[in-house]
Amino acid sequence: MKQKDLLIISLTIFLTVIAWVMLELKSIREQTPTDTQIESYSLDYNVDTKILKVLEEKKP
């Protein structure tokens, strides 16, 4: 092979890899949810004091 042929093959492989990486990054970015897509919810909890009193009365 001539040096020109090797250069063309090398450039083709290099550009193919660059295009592949760019497409993968684009697909990852599209799949990652943004802040507005993430659902947030509040945590509401109730503490049952009767259970705490029962636990205090128990002896180890």
MARZA-847320 format. One record per residue: x, y, z of N, C-alpha, C, O, CB in turn; residue in one letter. Coordinates in steps of 0.05 Angstrom, whole numbers, plus 5000, padded with zeros to 4 digits. Atoms other than C-alpha are relative to their C-alpha. Glycine has a CB too. Example, Ala and Ser with C-alpha at 12.3 -4.5 7.8 and 13.67 -1.06 7.14 Angstrom:
residues 2
501849765000524649105156501850245000503950245013498050015025A498449764999527349795143498550225014499550445018500950094971S
***
This chain:
residues 60
501749775000500050005000501850255000504050255011498150005024M498649745001502150704987499350165025497450105039499450164975K500449834977502651235040497350154998496050195019502350205004Q502649865004496651595010497749825007495749915019499850104971K502150194994492350975016499749965030497549955041500549734987D500150024971494250895089498850245013497350225033502849955011L501149764989492551615103497050014996495550095014501350254986L502950005005485651545071498649805018496549865029499449934970I501250204983484250905110500050105029498050065044501549734998I499849904973486651225175498050225005496750225026502850105006S501949784996482451845165497149895000495549995016500350214977L502750125001476251425148499449875027497249915038499849804977T500550134974477051015212499850215022498050185039502349805006I500149794979478451635254497350144999496150195020502350204996F502649855002472252005227497749825008495749925019499750104972L502150194992467951375237499849985030497749985041500549734988T500050014970470051325310499050265012497550255031502949945010V501049744990468852065321497050024997495650115015501450244986I502949995005461852015290498649815020496549885030499449934971A501250204982460351395332499950125029497850095042501749745000W499949894973462451745397498050235002496650255022502850105007V501949784999458352365380497149905001495550015016500450194975M502750114999452151955366499349875026497149895036499649804977L500450124974452951575431499550215021497750195038502449825008E500449784981453652225470497350134996496050205016502250204997L502649895006447452495436497849835011495949935023499650044970K502150184990443351885453499949995031497849975043500349724989S499949994971445751895525498750255011497350255031502949975011I501149744992443952625531496950004998495550125015501250234984R502950015004436952495504498649825021496349875028499349904972E501250184981435751925553500250105029498650015046501449734999Q499749904973438052315615497850205006497550394991502850135003T502149824994432152655648501050275010503150295023498149885021P499349734991432453405661498750045027497149885037499250224980T501149944974430553735726496950024999495649955018501150275011D502949975002423553885701498649734996496249705002499250184977T501150275004422453145682500149835025498649635026501449874977Q499750164976424452885750497750085019497450315026502750045014I502249954982418352815795501050035029502549865038497949784998E499349974972419253085864497449985017495350055008501450285005S502250044983414752925922500850065029503250025036498749724997Y499349944972414353125995499749755017498049585011498250235010S500250234981415452636051498350085023499050255039502849915009L501849964977409652636099500049755017499449535007497150074991D499950234982410352186159498850075027498750305035502949905003Y501349974974406852086225501449815019501949585013497049954999N498850164979410151836288497949915019496450075031502350155014V502050104982405851376329501349995028503049835033499149714991D498849984974407451556401499249775018500649725038499150265014T500850234984403750956429502249784998502849655018497349884991K497950205004409050496400502550085016503949915028500749964971I497749914985414550926431499749965030501649885043500550304994L500550044972411350886499500249705007501349635028497250105008K499850294995410750126494502949925000503749755016498449844978V497250065001418050086475501550105025503449975034501350114975L498749904976420050516534499449835025501049805043499150295006E500850164977416250076582501349725000501649605021497049965000E498750275002419749436558502750025014504150225012500249914971K497450024987425749216598501749814984500749604975499749915029K498350185016431648906562500749745015502249585004502550144993P
***
